[in-house]
C-alpha cells in the first residue's frame, strides 16, 4: 500500500536532501510515538507505516547510496522499538532527539 503516492510518483521526494528526507520521516515517527503514548494504537501504527514508507523512498533515492547503512539501521531499530521486542533498548526520547537533529539542520539550511 502506497500512502505517499503523489510524493513518490512526482519525484518530489528525490528533490529533498537527505537531511530534509530524514526530517520529514521524523515528523511521522514523532506522531507514531505520541499516538502510542496516548494509547491510540491504530493511529500510531498508521503513522509508523507512513514513516517506514518514507524511509523506503529514501533508500530508493540514488543520491543516498552511500548513506544507506544509517538509514536502514534506523529503520530496523525503529521497527524494533515501536512494534518489536525492543531488543536494542531504544526509547521514545532517543527517537525524538535523533530526528530533532535532522529537523534542526533542515531549518538551518532553509535559513529559519
C-alpha beads as a LAMMPS data file, in Angstrom:
LAMMPS data file: protein, C-alpha beads

112 atoms
111 bonds

1 atom types
1 bond types

-500.0 500.0 xlo xhi
-500.0 500.0 ylo yhi
-500.0 500.0 zlo zhi

Masses

1 110.0

Atoms # bond

1 1 1 0.000 0.000 0.000
2 1 1 1.445 3.350 -1.032
3 1 1 0.406 6.151 1.299
4 1 1 2.565 8.969 -0.080
5 1 1 1.980 8.038 -3.734
6 1 1 1.964 11.587 -5.143
7 1 1 5.169 12.488 -3.325
8 1 1 6.945 9.476 -4.799
9 1 1 5.447 9.387 -8.301
10 1 1 6.037 13.102 -8.874
11 1 1 9.708 12.712 -7.978
12 1 1 9.298 15.377 -5.308
13 1 1 10.838 13.176 -2.607
14 1 1 14.079 12.826 -4.565
15 1 1 14.413 16.616 -4.739
16 1 1 14.791 16.805 -0.960
17 1 1 18.249 16.496 0.562
18 1 1 18.859 13.500 2.824
19 1 1 18.558 15.826 5.829
20 1 1 15.151 17.045 4.621
21 1 1 14.034 13.486 3.944
22 1 1 15.029 12.387 7.452
23 1 1 13.324 15.445 8.969
24 1 1 10.095 14.534 7.184
25 1 1 10.403 10.930 8.343
26 1 1 10.886 12.239 11.867
27 1 1 7.543 14.030 11.732
28 1 1 5.701 10.741 11.245
29 1 1 7.900 8.984 13.813
30 1 1 7.028 11.667 16.357
31 1 1 3.332 11.215 15.558
32 1 1 3.651 7.441 15.986
33 1 1 5.290 7.905 19.388
34 1 1 2.736 10.463 20.592
35 1 1 -0.217 8.345 19.493
36 1 1 1.318 5.302 21.167
37 1 1 1.793 7.233 24.417
38 1 1 -1.891 8.248 24.327
39 1 1 -2.969 4.656 23.710
40 1 1 -4.150 5.348 20.155
41 1 1 -2.547 2.235 18.700
42 1 1 -4.278 2.301 15.294
43 1 1 -3.199 5.904 14.674
44 1 1 0.300 5.058 15.934
45 1 1 0.548 2.127 13.537
46 1 1 -0.601 4.257 10.594
47 1 1 1.969 6.964 11.396
48 1 1 4.654 4.286 11.661
49 1 1 3.648 2.868 8.254
50 1 1 3.946 6.358 6.763
51 1 1 7.411 6.775 8.307
52 1 1 8.576 3.383 7.037
53 1 1 7.275 4.170 3.561
54 1 1 9.270 7.422 3.552
55 1 1 12.350 5.531 4.728
56 1 1 11.875 3.122 1.826
57 1 1 11.585 6.078 -0.589
58 1 1 14.812 7.443 0.911
59 1 1 16.547 4.109 0.335
60 1 1 15.343 4.148 -3.291
61 1 1 16.818 7.627 -3.863
62 1 1 20.029 7.184 -5.906
63 1 1 21.806 10.110 -4.229
64 1 1 21.617 8.305 -0.868
65 1 1 23.556 5.204 -1.927
66 1 1 26.470 5.990 0.366
67 1 1 24.248 6.645 3.395
68 1 1 22.120 3.511 3.261
69 1 1 23.748 1.885 6.269
70 1 1 22.495 4.559 8.667
71 1 1 19.058 4.808 7.064
72 1 1 18.490 1.049 7.067
73 1 1 19.815 0.669 10.591
74 1 1 17.427 3.405 11.751
75 1 1 14.574 1.553 10.016
76 1 1 15.451 -1.700 11.763
77 1 1 15.868 -0.145 15.212
78 1 1 12.722 1.972 14.858
79 1 1 10.552 -1.006 13.924
80 1 1 12.056 -2.990 16.783
81 1 1 11.279 -0.191 19.224
82 1 1 7.718 0.560 18.152
83 1 1 6.344 -2.861 17.203
84 1 1 9.043 -5.368 18.074
85 1 1 10.576 -6.576 21.311
86 1 1 12.816 -3.502 21.706
87 1 1 15.889 -5.711 21.815
88 1 1 18.118 -2.687 21.182
89 1 1 16.766 -0.817 24.215
90 1 1 15.830 2.386 22.389
91 1 1 13.490 4.922 23.987
92 1 1 10.860 7.294 22.650
93 1 1 13.079 10.156 23.783
94 1 1 16.027 8.765 21.800
95 1 1 13.991 8.764 18.588
96 1 1 12.618 12.219 19.211
97 1 1 16.159 13.573 19.783
98 1 1 17.542 11.650 16.796
99 1 1 15.040 13.126 14.375
100 1 1 15.101 16.562 16.047
101 1 1 18.690 16.932 14.844
102 1 1 17.556 16.482 11.240
103 1 1 14.703 18.966 11.704
104 1 1 17.076 21.493 13.238
105 1 1 19.647 21.077 10.462
106 1 1 16.970 21.289 7.750
107 1 1 15.684 24.523 9.308
108 1 1 19.218 25.943 9.343
109 1 1 19.645 25.026 5.687
110 1 1 16.384 26.819 4.854
111 1 1 17.592 29.844 6.802
112 1 1 14.985 29.658 9.565

Bonds

1 1 1 2
2 1 2 3
3 1 3 4
4 1 4 5
5 1 5 6
6 1 6 7
7 1 7 8
8 1 8 9
9 1 9 10
10 1 10 11
11 1 11 12
12 1 12 13
13 1 13 14
14 1 14 15
15 1 15 16
16 1 16 17
17 1 17 18
18 1 18 19
19 1 19 20
20 1 20 21
21 1 21 22
22 1 22 23
23 1 23 24
24 1 24 25
25 1 25 26
26 1 26 27
27 1 27 28
28 1 28 29
29 1 29 30
30 1 30 31
31 1 31 32
32 1 32 33
33 1 33 34
34 1 34 35
35 1 35 36
36 1 36 37
37 1 37 38
38 1 38 39
39 1 39 40
40 1 40 41
41 1 41 42
42 1 42 43
43 1 43 44
44 1 44 45
45 1 45 46
46 1 46 47
47 1 47 48
48 1 48 49
49 1 49 50
50 1 50 51
51 1 51 52
52 1 52 53
53 1 53 54
54 1 54 55
55 1 55 56
56 1 56 57
57 1 57 58
58 1 58 59
59 1 59 60
60 1 60 61
61 1 61 62
62 1 62 63
63 1 63 64
64 1 64 65
65 1 65 66
66 1 66 67
67 1 67 68
68 1 68 69
69 1 69 70
70 1 70 71
71 1 71 72
72 1 72 73
73 1 73 74
74 1 74 75
75 1 75 76
76 1 76 77
77 1 77 78
78 1 78 79
79 1 79 80
80 1 80 81
81 1 81 82
82 1 82 83
83 1 83 84
84 1 84 85
85 1 85 86
86 1 86 87
87 1 87 88
88 1 88 89
89 1 89 90
90 1 90 91
91 1 91 92
92 1 92 93
93 1 93 94
94 1 94 95
95 1 95 96
96 1 96 97
97 1 97 98
98 1 98 99
99 1 99 100
100 1 100 101
101 1 101 102
102 1 102 103
103 1 103 104
104 1 104 105
105 1 105 106
106 1 106 107
107 1 107 108
108 1 108 109
109 1 109 110
110 1 110 111
111 1 111 112
